[in-house]
């Protein structure tokens, strides 16, 4: 079989392209990573994703696939060993449901909390805690959302780390604490200790410095 060509267009600070890195590494797929400057997007990125013009984009043997969840499912179906999605139809549907919940409900609130102040911010924090409590209910007594090992939903939930780094950068109290969300707190520690996942998390200091500049300037401009 001819050697496969796999390229990933992403940015180091994006949780969405980092998701794809985790999926590819879990599968043991060799790939070329191409760092994009989102203020000056490359002609290749615009060519491969002319509709949204965004990262991440996976290019497999010249064929582009866009959007993180679509790419993750493509990776899982193309390289079938070490499955990311559950094989049981109901469990697979639930993983997709909660992944969509994270991006459609939790992520918008996470972005809002770092650009608000005072009572408005307190309201957003309460909203995030409620959404995290809902997510924690899906974890139940499992080690990971995927069971004994990382799965689709664990990878999707990587945005929680981005939220916590942004909060730390702005000197906010951490939302995800052991007292309020014990199961999710324990899950996060196991996630950060996972060898594959750890490779796909931005360096803490660089991420903090980036967040201080990005979100600090956002608040100052309000």
C-alpha positions in Angstrom: 0.0 0.0 0.0 1.3 3.4 -0.9 2.2 5.7 2.0 -0.7 7.9 3.0 -0.4 11.7 3.1 -2.0 13.3 6.1 -1.8 17.0 6.8 -3.4 19.0 9.6 -3.9 22.8 9.4 -4.4 24.3 12.8 -3.1 26.8 15.3 -1.3 26.0 18.6 -3.9 27.9 20.8 -7.0 26.4 19.3 -8.8 23.7 21.2 -10.4 22.6 18.0 -7.3 21.7 16.1 -5.8 20.2 19.3 -8.8 17.8 19.3 -7.6 16.5 15.9 -4.1 16.1 17.2 -5.3 13.9 20.1 -7.4 11.8 17.7 -4.6 11.2 15.3 -2.1 10.4 18.0 -4.5 7.9 19.7 -4.7 6.2 16.3 -1.0 6.3 15.8 -1.4 8.1 12.5 1.6 10.0 11.2 0.8 13.5 9.9 2.3 16.8 9.0 1.2 19.7 11.1 0.9 23.1 9.5 0.6 26.1 11.8 -1.7 28.8 10.4 -1.7 32.5 11.1 -5.4 33.3 11.4 -4.7 37.0 10.7 -3.1 36.1 7.5 -4.5 32.8 6.3 -2.5 30.8 3.8 -3.7 30.2 0.3 -3.7 26.5 1.0 -6.1 26.8 3.9 -8.4 29.0 1.9 -8.3 26.5 -0.9 -9.0 23.5 1.3 -11.7 25.2 3.3 -13.3 27.8 1.0 -16.7 27.7 2.8 -15.7 28.6 6.3 -12.0 29.6 5.8 -11.2 28.2 9.3 -9.1 25.7 11.0 -8.9 22.8 11.6 -8.7 21.2 8.2 -7.4 17.6 7.7 -6.1 16.8 4.3 -6.0 13.0 3.6 -4.4 12.1 0.3 -5.3 15.4 -1.1 -9.0 15.4 0.1 -9.9 18.0 2.7 -12.2 17.5 5.7 -13.2 20.5 7.8 -14.8 21.0 11.3 -13.4 19.3 14.4 -16.2 16.8 15.1 -16.5 15.9 11.4 -12.8 15.3 11.2 -12.8 13.2 14.4 -15.4 10.9 13.0 -13.6 10.7 9.7 -10.4 9.7 11.5 -12.3 7.1 13.5 -13.9 5.6 10.4 -10.7 5.7 8.3 -8.3 4.2 10.9 -10.5 1.7 12.7 -8.1 0.5 15.4 -8.3 2.1 18.8 -11.9 3.4 18.2 -12.7 6.8 19.6 -16.5 6.6 19.3 -18.4 3.9 21.2 -19.5 0.9 19.1 -22.9 0.6 20.8 -25.4 2.7 18.8 -27.0 4.4 21.9 -23.7 5.2 23.5 -22.4 6.6 20.2 -25.5 8.8 20.0 -25.0 10.0 23.5 -21.3 10.9 22.8 -22.4 12.9 19.8 -25.2 14.6 21.8 -22.9 15.7 24.7 -20.2 16.8 22.3 -22.7 19.0 20.5 -23.8 20.3 24.0 -20.3 21.3 24.8 -19.8 23.3 21.6 -23.3 24.8 21.4 -23.9 25.5 25.1 -20.8 25.4 27.2 -18.3 27.0 24.8 -20.3 30.2 24.1 -20.7 30.7 27.9 -17.0 30.1 28.4 -16.2 32.8 25.8 -18.6 35.2 27.4 -17.4 34.8 31.0 -13.9 36.2 30.2 -15.3 39.4 28.6 -17.8 40.3 31.3 -17.6 41.9 34.7 -19.5 42.2 37.9 -23.1 40.9 38.2 -23.2 39.9 34.5 -20.1 37.8 35.0 -21.5 36.1 38.1 -24.6 35.2 36.1 -22.5 33.6 33.4 -20.5 31.7 36.0 -23.7 30.3 37.4 -24.7 29.3 33.9 -21.4 27.5 33.3 -21.6 25.7 36.6 -25.1 24.4 35.7 -23.9 23.3 32.3 -20.9 21.5 33.8 -23.1 19.8 36.3 -25.2 18.5 33.5 -22.0 17.2 31.8 -20.8 15.7 35.0 -24.0 13.6 35.1 -22.9 11.8 31.9 -19.5 10.9 33.5 -21.2 8.9 36.3 -18.7 6.6 37.9 -16.5 6.2 34.8 -12.8 7.0 34.6 -13.3 8.8 31.4 -16.4 9.6 29.4 -15.1 6.9 27.0 -14.9 4.4 29.8 -11.4 3.2 30.8 -9.7 5.2 28.1 -10.1 8.5 26.2 -13.0 8.7 23.8 -14.8 11.1 21.6 -16.4 13.1 24.4 -13.2 13.3 26.4 -11.5 14.9 23.4 -14.5 17.2 22.8 -14.4 18.4 26.4 -10.8 19.7 26.0 -12.3 23.2 25.8 -12.7 23.1 29.6 -8.9 23.5 29.9 -9.0 26.6 27.7 -11.7 28.0 29.9 -9.7 27.4 33.1 -6.5 28.9 31.6 -8.4 32.0 30.6 -9.9 32.4 34.1 -6.4 32.0 35.7 -5.0 34.5 33.3 -7.6 37.1 34.5 -7.2 36.2 38.2 -10.7 34.7 38.4 -11.7 31.9 40.8 -11.8 28.6 39.2 -15.2 27.3 38.2 -14.2 23.7 38.1 -13.4 22.9 41.7 -13.4 19.7 43.7 -16.1 20.8 46.1 -18.7 21.7 43.5 -17.9 19.3 40.7 -15.9 16.4 42.3 -16.4 13.9 39.5 -15.5 16.3 36.7 -12.6 17.6 38.8 -11.2 14.1 39.1 -11.7 13.5 35.4 -9.8 16.6 34.5 -6.8 15.4 36.6 -6.8 12.0 34.8 -7.1 13.7 31.5 -4.1 16.0 32.1 -2.1 12.9 33.3 -2.9 11.0 30.1 0.3 10.7 28.0 -1.3 11.3 24.6 -3.6 14.1 25.8 -0.7 15.8 27.6 1.2 16.1 24.3 -1.7 18.0 22.8 -2.1 20.7 25.4 -0.4 24.0 24.8 2.5 24.9 27.2 1.0 26.4 30.3 3.1 29.6 30.5 2.7 30.3 26.8 -1.0 29.7 27.0 -1.4 31.9 30.0 0.6 34.8 28.4 -1.5 34.5 25.3 -4.8 34.5 27.2 -3.7 37.5 29.3 -3.1 39.5 26.1 -6.2 38.3 24.3 -8.8 38.5 27.1 -7.2 41.4 28.9 -7.5 43.5 25.8 -11.1 42.3 25.2 -12.1 43.6 28.7 -10.2 46.8 28.3 -12.1 47.6 25.1 -15.5 47.1 26.6 
